[in-house]
Amino acid sequence: MNIKKARRTVLIFLLLLLVLFFIGGWLVPRPLFNTSYSTVLESSEGELLGARISDDEQWRFPPVDSVPEKYEKCVLNFEDKYFYLHPGINLVSMARALVQNIRAGRIVSGGSTITMQVCRLARSQKERSLKNKLIEMFWALHVELRYSKSEILELYASHAPFGGNVVGLDAAAWRYFGRDPGELSWAEAATLAVLPNAPSLIYPGRLDLRLKQKRDFLLNQLLLASEIDSITYELAISEPLPEKVNALPDIAFHITEKANAEKHGQRVNSTIRYQLQERTNEIVARHQQRLKSNFIHNMAVLVVEIPSKKVLAYVGNTSNADSTAHGNQVDIVQAPRSSGSILKPFLYTKMLDEGLLLPSMLTPDIPIRFGGFTPMNFDREYNGAVPAEEALARSLNIPAVHLLKDYGVGPFYSFLKKTGMTTLNKQPEHYGLSLILGGAEVKLWDLAGMYASLGSILKCYNEEDGFYSSQPFSPLVWEDDVEHSEEAGTQPSVRASAVYATLDALLKVKRPESEAGWEHFAHTRKIAWKTGTSFGFRDAWAVGVTSQFVVAVWCGNADGEGRAGLTGISAAAPVMFDVFSVLPYSEWFQIPTDEMTNIEVCAQSGYRPGEFCTERKEIMVPAGNKVGVCPWHRRIHLNKEGSYRVNAACYPVSKMQHQNWLVLPPAMEYYYKRQNVLYATLPPLMPGCSETEQQLEFIYPREWNRLFIPVDLDGTPGKIIFDLAHRSNNVTVFWYLDNRFLGTTQNVHQLELRPDEGWHSITVTDNLGNSMTKRFKVVNR
């Protein structure tokens, strides 16, 4: 009876211990380690791009998901040969360690398993005591129940100390050997296997002999266990120990900073391609040497894949030994900068899409003023009138302002926001017409995404048999595990046909001298590209698009200092073309013929032909175009010899010649005929015939209700230049201010005046009897 009672008591006791064991398991934390980690950024191929130290100033990479085979064999042979056999505690090893410690009279061995060492690392207990050992044993049993053996080994490899502030196998491999753990040799793996046992030994130049002895002892054990052969052993023991602590790779500094800010303490798999990032860094460094002679110190480059929107290379700024000297630490990719002319293609695309523009239609290019805004072309010249596609290719400012005025600032502002431009934080009226010429700021990040979206619209249409992405204007992707959504839809923001026509116009942009003659080479890649230069030569932009890639470049100074010669064509474009040269070749986009139609246009004006347009041509444009007939062709009547214009009041109708003629307004004609030698001005009016056509037009001023007297450099009041265009040559123009005769002009009709403040009238009369009067008001600032 007593035996049964004793057995029952023992059973109850064992059950109680078992219950207490499982209840006590709640004392073992979940997760096991509560510590900070370094931010680690890897390329799309898994290569290390850069890392940032943890919050506690340790180089501790996030836990690994596998342990290299060489390191595993080394660490198990050195630390725990029976790791895969014991339940977390090896009583034989502990007994042997106890005997060794008694014989030595001090602690020379702990008998701890790798599982127990993981528990000690998780508890952050440095002191070796019986109490801590018992707690570690208790924790080890629970850890073995909770984790698999491979997971426990991964925890050990991720948190073991490797000397100094280096924690974990990943960080140690990079700091001491400058390579990934999977690429370690047997000697290197053995070195790292013995270090956690005595991490103070890793101090280059000191204690090397003791470290080598431990490493070689382990290598000998591997030889005896037949893990390595004799040749491998001899080669391994001849390898030197690390001579220095290496700096971690940092070939993508600014995107690593971005990862640290947004994914702090995590291992981030990026979309960056390692070799392309290196090549892009080299290109930027080479061009930095070229530009710094002009005191241009900063540059940023993005390479984006179409249509995935993945960022393949990210250079946020140039590198410099003194990173604070010229603001090299600033990530220009994410910095708002003045847009210059880089947004013009988006206006062109939207107007084509809505049928408000024809590529060949003439747009005005004459001096103009809108309120206080007086746009100028970059070369400060005027063309009178320019085909819209040529104005885009040449990046002419005045035609772009005219187009924006016709389209409307508000609708264009809304479209830009829809495309992904995040820097428009004021109302449309704040920007006004200057929005198209750099009146707003844009980030290189947004800009690359906007151009990539245009390319993806066209690519998706071609590849999805006429369907569109439901979200064509989506943000760029820089994390490899974030997928870009391309669900098919039927309601495009802009049609593929409009995008194709825009990119086709941008193919005609004149390339830098280094790219001269590119079209004559076989297999030369087509690149639709656009440059931009902000006011004061502070920002130089270049963006290029192929069917596979977008390359976006910014050059300038981070502090905003302008430099003469800092232009998109001279500074940024050469960088862009060099980056394209290291990218794979790709065929050009297919023409979206289903969305396009052939129409007739007037060969001279580019508008739809009216009844007086004699010369016509056929072009392919997006369907649904609403542009009207040519406003500038008219029927004129000439005398029998064709030397004079006549009319029925002064010449017999039966003797007249009737011709169709392109007649531009006088101000447009004044500049247009200088640039176009084939443009024929109207023949003079036959003496005795009355004039019905407008002969006089003021080029400047264009606005008359508020004229300001400029101030010269010496502070004295300047003069207003009145500029007049006359349709006929060799005429004399008589000038009057408030009915007071001022003088005459011939051929070039300009006059400088300094009227008093208030209202005035100016009258111009030619020797043929044509006259015009304008009232204007002079105001002080």
Protein Blocks (a to p, Z undefined) as FASTA:
>chain_A
ZZmmmmmmmmmmmmmmmmmmmmmmmmpccdfbdcddddddddfkopafbdcddfkopacd
dddfbdcfklmmmmmmmmommlmmmgoiafklmmmmmmmmmmnopafbgoiafklmmmmm
mnopabdcfklmmmmmmmmmmmmmmpcfklmmmmmmmmpceehjbecjklmmmmmnopaf
klpcfklmmmmmmmmmmmmlmcghiaklmmmmmmmmmmmmmmmnomacfklmmmmmmpcc
dfbdcddddfblmlmmmmmmmmgoiacddfbdfklmmmmmmmmmmmmmmmmmnopabdcd
dddddfklpafbdcfbdcdfblmlnopmpcfklpccdekjmlmmmmmmmmmmnopacfkl
ccddddddehjaccddfklpaehiacfklmmmnopaklmmmmmmmnopklmmmmmmmnop
aklmbcfklnmmmlmnopaccdfklmmmmmmmmmmmmmmmmmnnopacfblbacddfbfk
bccdfbdcfbdfbdfklmmmmmmmmmmpccdfklgoklmpghiacddddddddehilacc
dddddfkbccdddeddfklpacehiafklmmmmmmmmmmmmpccdddddddfklgccddd
dfklopacdfklmbdcdddddehiabdcdfkbccddddfkopaccdfklocfklpccddd
ddddfklmmmmmmmmmkbccdddddehiacfbdfbdcfbdfbfkbccddddfkopacddd
dddddfbghiacdddeehiafbdcehiacddddddedddddddddfkopacddddddddZ
Z
